[in-house]
């Protein structure tokens, strides 16, 4: 019985740790898409935040400065994305993938120039990583606290009302005096800041260095969680915890003595590792038609006076 309780406790805490970057990214995506801008760039924004956090933390030996710098970097990168899709009305999906591709290459290039290693940055000493309280990283605690805060901002403040209005009916919002383009810029930049926070946690909380492509699709899983959650903060938390649990379970299954094929051979690790990604595809295929997106999502607006 004690072994079962111990295994369950380990699984729960592992699920929370693995869900943390997705919670940050999904909440960020929520602000962007509630304003009417599709944000496929969450993956690239996470990578940008992770690289920045790892480099600054290593160089300054201060995880808090590294974390805050990552937020700034994410905001700047998101601003570039915002300018391309809001001012110049570039295709939002194409521009988002452009950011993702860019951040697959740029960190490796800079890492090679700074540390003579394109694959990863230098390892950060344990004492300079984000601290833990009650077996939870401070970033995980922050992610959980952001959920009710995001709900309050989105549904109980004038800012949230305006943000949702420009995502549903920008023409009516414009007629009511809301600065549509300005609200969309704010929503996209917020998404960059929050997604970068998730990336920073991966580099200086969950790990101790940056590696090329370390987000491993978590930005896309966060986007799937956002769709499953119908763009609502508390639903986002539940959806991300679900995906975090599946990833934690996949890790636990690797090497488990009972995880065997009917022939008695162990289940190949590759089949276990794809479980979270298969579930993501199932969610997108099964729920995308059931979730009502903001009506103006993905539609450029250029009639603001």
Residue pairs with C-beta under 8 A, 6 or more apart in sequence:
7 252
10 252
11 245
11 248
11 249
11 252
13 135
13 136
14 244
14 248
14 251
14 252
15 241
15 244
15 245
15 247
15 248
15 249
16 136
16 140
16 241
16 244
17 136
17 137
17 140
17 206
17 244
18 244
18 247
18 248
19 240
19 241
19 243
19 244
19 245
20 137
20 139
20 140
20 143
20 198
20 201
20 205
20 206
20 244
21 46
21 198
21 199
21 201
21 202
21 206
21 215
21 218
21 222
22 198
22 218
22 221
22 222
22 225
22 240
22 243
22 244
23 143
23 144
23 146
23 147
23 198
23 222
23 236
23 237
23 240
24 139
24 143
24 146
24 194
24 195
24 197
24 198
24 201
25 42
25 45
25 46
25 194
25 195
25 198
25 218
25 219
25 222
25 223
26 222
26 223
26 225
26 226
26 229
26 236
26 239
26 240
27 143
27 146
27 147
27 150
27 194
27 233
27 236
28 39
28 42
28 45
28 190
28 191
28 192
28 193
28 194
28 195
28 197
28 198
29 39
29 42
29 191
29 195
29 222
29 223
29 226
30 150
30 154
30 191
30 226
30 231
30 232
30 233
30 236
31 150
31 154
31 163
31 186
31 187
31 188
31 190
31 191
31 194
32 38
32 39
32 187
32 188
32 190
32 191
33 39
33 167
33 187
33 226
33 231
33 293
33 294
33 297
34 154
34 163
34 164
34 167
34 187
34 231
34 294
35 163
35 166
35 167
35 183
35 184
35 186
35 187
35 188
36 166
36 167
36 170
36 184
36 187
36 294
36 296
36 297
36 298
36 299
36 301
37 82
37 85
37 86
37 92
37 184
37 187
37 188
37 297
37 298
38 92
38 93
38 96
38 297
38 298
39 81
39 92
39 96
39 188
39 191
39 223
40 92
40 93
40 96
40 97
40 100
40 223
41 77
41 78
41 81
41 95
41 96
41 97
41 98
41 99
41 100
41 219
42 191
42 195
42 219
42 220
42 222
42 223
43 100
43 103
43 215
43 217
43 218
43 219
43 220
44 77
44 96
44 99
44 100
44 101
44 102
44 103
44 104
44 219
45 74
45 77
45 78
45 99
45 103
45 191
45 192
45 195
45 196
45 199
45 219
46 195
46 196
46 198
46 199
46 202
46 215
46 218
46 219
47 100
47 103
47 104
47 107
47 199
47 213
47 214
47 215
48 70
48 73
48 74
48 77
48 103
48 107
48 196
48 199
49 70
49 71
49 73
49 74
49 195
49 196
49 197
49 198
49 199
49 200
49 203
50 70
50 107
50 199
50 200
50 202
50 203
50 210
50 214
50 215
51 103
51 107
51 110
51 111
51 121
51 199
51 203
51 210
52 66
52 69
52 70
52 72
52 73
52 74
52 196
52 200
53 63
53 66
53 67
53 69
53 70
53 199
53 200
53 203
53 204
53 210
54 66
54 121
54 124
54 203
54 204
54 209
54 210
55 66
55 110
55 114
55 121
55 210
56 62
56 65
56 66
56 69
56 70
57 63
57 65
57 66
57 67
57 124
57 128
57 129
57 203
57 204
58 66
58 121
58 122
58 124
58 128
58 209
60 66
61 125
61 128
62 128
63 124
63 128
63 129
63 130
63 131
63 204
63 205
66 200
66 204
67 130
67 139
67 197
67 200
67 204
70 196
70 197
70 199
70 200
70 203
71 193
71 196
71 197
71 200
73 196
74 192
74 193
74 194
74 195
74 196
74 197
74 199
75 189
75 192
75 193
75 196
76 192
77 99
77 103
77 192
77 196
78 188
78 189
78 190
78 191
78 192
78 193
78 195
79 185
79 188
79 189
79 192
80 99
81 95
81 96
81 99
81 188
81 192
82 184
82 185
82 188
82 189
84 90
84 95
85 91
85 92
85 95
85 188
85 300
86 181
86 184
86 185
86 188
86 300
87 181
89 300
89 302
92 298
93 298
100 219
104 212
104 213
107 210
107 212
108 118
108 119
108 212
109 118
111 117
111 118
111 119
111 120
111 121
111 210
111 212
112 118
114 121
115 121
115 122
118 212
119 211
119 212
120 209
120 210
120 211
120 212
121 209
121 210
122 209
123 208
123 209
124 204
124 208
124 209
125 208
126 208
128 204
129 204
129 205
129 208
130 137
130 138
130 139
130 201
130 204
130 205
131 137
131 138
132 138
133 141
137 201
137 205
137 206
138 205
139 197
139 200
139 201
139 205
140 201
140 205
142 197
143 197
143 198
143 201
144 237
146 194
147 233
147 234
147 236
147 237
148 233
148 234
150 233
151 232
151 233
151 234
153 159
153 160
154 160
154 163
154 164
154 233
162 173
162 178
162 183
163 183
163 186
163 187
164 294
165 172
165 173
165 176
165 178
166 173
166 178
166 180
166 183
166 184
166 296
166 301
167 187
167 294
167 295
167 296
167 297
168 294
168 295
168 296
169 295
169 296
170 180
170 296
170 299
170 301
171 301
171 303
173 180
173 183
174 180
174 301
174 303
174 304
174 305
179 304
180 301
180 304
181 301
181 304
184 301
195 219
195 222
198 218
198 222
199 215
202 214
202 215
202 218
203 209
203 210
203 214
207 214
217 277
217 280
220 280
221 243
221 276
221 277
221 280
222 240
224 239
224 243
224 280
224 283
224 284
225 236
225 239
225 240
225 242
225 243
225 283
226 236
226 239
227 283
227 284
227 287
227 288
227 291
227 293
228 235
228 239
228 283
228 287
228 291
229 235
229 236
229 238
229 239
230 291
230 292
231 291
231 293
231 294
243 276
243 279
243 280
246 275
246 276
246 279
247 275
247 276
249 275
250 272
250 273
250 275
250 276
253 259
253 267
253 272
253 275
254 269
254 272
254 273
255 266
259 266
259 267
259 272
260 266
260 267
261 267
